[in-house]
Amino acid sequence: MKKFLSISAFLATFICLLLTGVTEAQASEAASIHQVIETPLPIYLDASEESSVLGYLTQGDFVSAEISQSEWTYIHANGFTGYVFSSGITKAQSTKYLVNKKEGTYLYTYPSPTAQKNGTVFDKSIVNVYGTAPGGWSYVQYGHQVGYVASNSLKLPTVTKKRVNAVKGAQIHLTASPSSEEIGTITHQTVVEQYTSIAGWAYVEAGEQKGYVKASELTDPVSLGNKTYNQGVAVANGQVKRVALTFDDGPDAKVTLQILAILKKYEAKATFFMVGRNVSKNQAIVKQIYEEGHEIGNHTWNHPKLTSLSKANVKQEIDNTSNAIYKAIGQNPTVFRPPYGATSNQVRSVLSMPTILWSVDTLDWKHRNAAKILSYVKTSAKDGSIILMHDIHQSTANGLENVILYLQKQGYELVTVSEILQ
């Protein structure tokens, strides 16, 4: 029985893409690299065995697969564009390599220096290598470009840690060019892995986020260790004073969202110390906090007094919360705050992040009075202060706007905890 899928079915897919606002260029962005596992594998003009055969692929050949519907996949390979049986290809895995050739390297349609050139990749660019071909060739992808390059023009990169220091985050580009398409944003203070730096651009990865950002938007991360801090660093004369707003015990489905809206209105950043059981119930809010450039801290799973627990139970409280945060945003928390401020050498021994206490306690949990929150801030806030509040009380959300207005009027910049410690 002949395998057949009508052209109209594929046209329906394109129409669906257009109706949902997806352009052909965007559709090609989703293209993935596959490798041929059947030999010979014919390339058909249409999704039908009755259509013309354009050419054949052999086992090990690489193809760029765009649209796949059950039995057929639309591909680009070896200068051909057409349809192949989906069963004849399998998705290929890649390894990152650095182009190590001063003049860059050409991409060829097949593994031969006489083949048609498919583009150029510059020195120090990062490419995804999917496999090799006889004669010293590697099949690579750079942005939307794919093809073969000489394997001796590549080497494994050296990976270093960096931190995003752009307040509004670092825009991710598909390639190392301001004119290439933007594919996302890495938020302020995120620690990333940098694979290369080229002409003012750096290829970085942070969880699922990856691509090129401006190198000027990165800085070396400062290791804060697992020390305990209750006060930030005061700035030098002439620099803007800073305070860190911190919120404990959330996220809360209602109050946290109100607080986020106020912070966004005044372009203020804060740190949220989250209770693990609340993280698991409010993952979308955790993601919003992260994406809006705020810092996320660990505040244990059940909010116990850690100094009364065994070392194993302390570790469980912290690890379970870190795992829940990672599940929500693809990043581990950067700071820790013990419930009630109760810490000890045993508690710190299971931590790899700094313990953050506070220098201004608004007692919002006790009085539940919006006006009193502001009075405590007015009395005690100074350059480098870490201010304690809770994003589970409506009165805290009600009083936050006046607190921010007062602090900004006094010349304070509202930053995250990690920023204020450096």
C-alpha positions in Angstrom: 0.0 0.0 0.0 1.4 3.4 -0.9 2.1 5.9 1.8 0.4 9.2 0.8 -0.4 12.5 2.3 -2.1 15.1 0.1 -0.5 18.5 -0.7 -3.7 20.0 0.6 -2.9 18.7 4.1 0.4 20.6 4.0 -1.2 23.7 2.6 -3.6 23.5 5.5 -0.7 23.6 7.9 0.7 26.7 6.2 -2.7 28.4 6.3 -3.0 27.5 10.0 0.4 29.2 10.6 -0.7 32.3 8.8 -3.9 32.5 10.7 -2.1 32.3 14.0 0.3 35.1 12.9 3.3 32.9 12.3 5.2 33.8 9.2 7.2 31.5 6.9 10.4 32.9 8.3 9.2 32.1 11.8 8.2 28.7 10.8 11.7 28.0 9.6 13.1 29.1 12.9 11.5 26.0 14.4 13.5 23.8 11.9 15.4 21.0 13.6 18.3 19.0 12.4 17.7 15.3 11.7 20.0 12.5 10.5 19.1 9.9 7.8 18.7 6.4 9.2 17.4 4.6 6.0 19.3 4.1 2.8 18.5 5.1 0.2 16.0 7.7 1.3 14.2 9.3 -1.7 13.3 13.1 -1.7 9.9 13.6 -3.3 8.6 16.8 -4.9 5.3 16.4 -3.0 4.1 14.4 -0.1 3.3 11.4 -2.3 5.2 8.4 -3.7 3.5 9.2 -7.0 5.3 12.5 -7.3 8.7 13.1 -8.9 11.9 11.9 -7.0 14.3 14.8 -6.8 17.2 12.8 -5.4 18.3 10.3 -2.7 19.9 10.6 0.7 22.2 8.1 2.3 22.5 6.9 5.8 24.2 9.5 8.0 23.2 12.5 5.8 21.9 15.5 7.7 18.7 17.3 6.9 17.0 20.5 8.1 13.4 19.4 8.9 10.7 22.1 8.9 7.2 20.6 8.9 6.4 17.1 10.0 3.0 15.4 9.8 2.9 11.8 10.7 4.3 9.9 7.6 6.0 12.9 5.8 8.5 15.6 6.7 9.4 18.6 4.6 13.2 19.0 4.5 16.2 20.8 3.1 19.3 18.7 2.4 22.2 18.6 -0.1 20.8 21.4 -2.2 17.4 19.7 -2.4 14.0 20.8 -0.9 11.2 18.3 -0.7 9.5 15.6 1.3 10.8 12.4 2.9 9.3 9.6 4.9 9.4 10.6 8.6 10.4 7.1 9.5 13.6 7.5 7.5 15.1 10.3 9.7 15.8 10.8 13.4 16.4 14.0 15.4 20.2 14.7 15.9 21.8 15.9 19.1 24.4 18.7 19.0 27.5 19.8 20.8 28.7 23.5 20.9 32.0 24.3 19.3 33.9 27.5 18.8 35.0 28.6 15.3 38.8 28.9 15.6 39.9 30.4 12.3 40.9 34.0 12.0 39.3 34.6 8.6 36.2 32.6 9.6 34.9 29.5 7.8 32.6 28.8 4.9 29.4 26.7 5.2 29.1 24.2 2.3 26.0 22.4 1.1 28.0 19.1 1.2 31.3 18.0 2.6 33.5 19.1 -0.2 35.5 22.3 -0.9 34.0 22.4 -4.4 30.4 22.3 -3.1 28.2 25.4 -3.2 28.9 27.9 -0.4 25.9 28.3 2.0 27.2 31.2 4.1 30.1 32.3 6.3 30.6 31.9 10.1 33.1 34.3 11.6 36.0 33.6 14.0 35.0 33.0 17.6 31.3 32.3 16.8 29.6 29.4 18.5 28.0 26.8 16.3 26.0 23.6 17.0 27.8 20.6 15.7 25.5 17.6 14.9 28.0 15.2 13.6 30.9 14.5 11.2 31.4 13.3 7.6 34.3 11.6 6.0 37.2 13.8 4.9 37.3 16.0 8.0 34.0 17.7 7.8 31.4 18.7 10.5 27.7 19.5 10.0 26.8 22.7 11.9 24.1 25.2 12.5 24.6 28.9 13.1 21.3 30.8 13.5 19.2 29.8 10.5 22.3 28.7 8.5 23.3 25.1 8.2 26.0 23.2 6.3 29.4 21.6 6.4 32.5 23.2 7.7 36.1 21.9 8.0 36.4 20.2 11.3 39.9 21.6 11.9 38.3 25.1 12.0 36.5 24.2 15.2 37.5 23.7 18.9 35.7 23.2 22.2 35.0 26.5 23.9 36.0 27.5 27.4 32.9 28.3 29.5 33.0 31.0 32.1 30.4 32.4 34.5 29.0 35.9 34.0 26.1 37.9 35.5 23.7 40.1 33.7 24.2 43.7 35.0 21.7 45.5 32.6 18.9 46.7 34.8 16.3 46.0 32.1 17.9 42.7 31.2 20.0 41.5 28.3 18.2 41.1 24.9 19.1 37.8 23.3 19.9 37.8 19.6 20.0 34.8 17.3 23.4 35.7 15.9 26.2 38.2 16.9 24.6 41.2 15.2 22.2 44.0 16.3 20.2 43.4 13.2 19.6 39.7 13.9 16.3 38.8 15.4 15.6 39.1 19.1 14.6 35.8 20.6 14.2 36.7 24.3 15.5 38.5 27.4 17.7 37.3 30.2 16.7 39.2 33.3 18.9 41.4 35.5 21.3 39.6 37.9 20.9 36.2 36.2 24.1 34.2 36.2 24.9 32.8 32.8 27.4 30.6 31.1 29.5 32.5 28.5 31.0 30.4 25.7 32.6 33.1 23.6 33.0 36.9 23.0 33.1 38.3 19.5 33.1 41.9 18.3 31.2 43.1 21.4 28.8 40.2 21.6 28.9 37.2 23.9 27.2 33.8 23.4 25.6 32.8 26.7 23.2 30.2 28.1 20.9 30.4 31.1 18.7 27.3 31.4 16.6 27.2 28.3 17.6 30.7 27.2 20.5 30.9 24.8 22.0 33.2 22.2 24.1 36.3 21.7 23.9 39.3 24.1 25.9 42.5 24.2 29.1 41.8 26.2 28.8 45.1 27.9 25.7 43.9 29.6 27.6 41.2 31.5 29.9 41.4 34.4 32.0 38.9 36.5 29.8 37.4 39.3 30.8 38.2 42.8 30.9 35.1 45.0 29.0 35.9 48.2 29.6 32.4 49.6 27.4 31.2 52.4 28.0 34.1 54.8 25.3 36.0 56.7 24.4 39.5 55.8 21.9 42.0 57.5 23.1 45.1 55.7 24.1 46.1 52.2 27.2 48.1 51.1 26.9 51.8 51.4 27.9 53.6 48.1 30.7 56.0 47.7 30.2 59.8 47.8 28.4 61.1 44.8 26.8 57.8 43.9 23.1 57.0 44.1 22.0 55.6 47.5 20.4 52.2 47.5 18.0 50.1 49.6 16.7 46.6 49.0 13.0 45.9 49.4 12.4 42.2 50.4 9.2 40.2 50.7 8.8 37.0 52.6 6.4 34.1 52.7 4.8 34.3 49.3 4.0 34.1 46.5 0.4 34.8 47.2 -2.1 34.6 44.4 -3.6 38.0 45.1 -1.2 40.2 47.1 2.0 39.3 45.2 0.5 40.3 41.9 -0.6 43.7 43.4 3.0 44.2 44.7 4.5 43.4 41.3 2.2 45.9 39.6 3.4 48.7 42.0 7.0 47.8 41.6 6.6 47.9 37.8 4.9 51.2 38.0 7.9 52.8 39.8 10.6 50.7 38.0 11.7 49.3 41.3 13.4 46.0 41.9 12.9 43.7 44.9 13.8 40.3 46.3 11.1 37.7 47.1 12.0 35.0 49.6 9.6 32.2 48.8 8.1 29.4 50.8 8.3 26.2 48.8 4.7 25.1 49.3 3.5 28.4 47.9 5.9 28.2 44.9 4.4 24.9 43.8 0.9 26.4 43.9 1.8 29.6 42.1 4.4 28.7 39.4 3.1 31.3 36.9 3.6 34.1 39.5 7.1 32.9 40.3 7.9 33.0 36.6 6.4 36.5 36.3 8.6 37.7 39.2 11.7 36.3 37.6 10.8 37.7 34.1 10.2 41.2 35.5 13.8 41.3 36.8 13.3 40.7 40.5 15.5 38.3 42.6 14.2 35.1 44.0 15.3 33.7 47.3 14.7 30.5 49.3 12.6 30.7 52.5 12.2 27.0 53.2 9.3 24.7 52.3 7.2 24.9 55.5 8.6 27.9 57.3 9.9 26.1 60.3 12.4 27.4 62.9 15.5 25.7 61.4 17.6 25.8 64.5 15.2 23.3 66.1 15.6 20.7 63.2 18.2 18.1 62.4 20.7 18.8 59.7 19.0 16.3 57.4 15.6 18.1 57.9 17.2 21.5 57.3 18.6 20.3 54.1 15.3 18.8 53.0 13.5 22.1 53.7 16.0 24.1 51.6 16.5 21.6 48.8 12.8 21.0 48.2 12.2 24.7 47.8 15.2 25.2 45.5 13.9 22.4 43.3 10.4 23.9 43.2 11.9 27.3 42.2 14.1 25.7 39.5 11.0 23.9 38.1 9.2 27.2 37.8 11.9 29.3 36.2 14.8 27.0 35.2 17.1 28.8 37.7 18.1 28.1 41.3 17.4 30.8 44.0 20.4 33.1 44.6 19.9 33.9 48.3 18.4 32.4 51.4 16.5 33.8 54.4 15.8 31.6 57.4 12.3 31.9 58.9 12.3 34.1 62.0 15.9 34.9 61.2 16.9 31.7 63.1 20.3 30.5 61.8 23.3 28.6 63.1 26.5 27.1 61.9 24.6 23.8 61.2 22.1 25.6 59.1 24.8 27.5 57.1 26.7 24.2 56.6 24.1 22.9 54.1 23.9 26.2 52.2 25.8 27.3 49.0 24.2 30.7 48.9 24.3 33.7 51.3 22.0 34.0 54.2 20.1 37.3 54.2 18.7 38.9 57.3 17.5 42.5 57.5 18.3 45.9 59.0 14.8 47.4 58.8 11.9 45.4 60.2 8.6 47.0 59.2 6.7 44.6 61.5 4.0 44.4 58.8 3.1 40.9 59.9 2.3 42.1 63.4 0.4 45.4 63.1 -1.2 44.9 59.6 -1.3 48.7 59.2 -0.2 50.4 55.9 0.7 53.7 57.6 2.9 52.1 60.2 5.0 50.4 57.5 6.0 53.8 56.2 6.7 55.2 59.6 9.2 52.3 60.3 10.9 53.0 57.0 11.1 56.7 57.6 12.7 56.1 61.0 15.3 53.4 60.1 16.1 53.4 56.4 19.5 54.5 55.3 21.9 53.8 52.5 22.4 50.0 52.2 19.3 49.1 54.2 17.6 45.7 53.7 13.9 46.2 54.4 11.8 43.3 55.5 8.1 43.0 54.5 5.7 40.2 53.6 3.8 39.7 50.3 1.0 37.7 52.0 -0.7 40.7 53.8 -3.1 43.0 52.0 -2.0 45.9 54.3 1.5 45.5 52.9 0.4 45.9 49.3 -1.8 48.9 50.4 1.2 50.6 52.0 3.9 49.8 49.4 3.3 52.7 47.0 3.8 55.3 49.7 7.0 53.6 50.9 8.4 53.6 47.3 7.4 57.2 46.7 9.1 58.3 50.0 12.3 56.3 49.3 12.6 57.6 45.7 12.0 61.2 46.8 14.8 60.7 49.3 17.1 59.8 46.4 17.2 56.0 46.9 17.4 53.5 44.1 15.5 50.3 44.9 17.6 47.3 44.0 17.8 43.5 44.7 19.6 42.1 47.6 22.5 40.7 45.6 23.1 44.1 44.1 23.2 45.8 47.5 25.8 43.4 48.8 28.3 44.4 46.1 
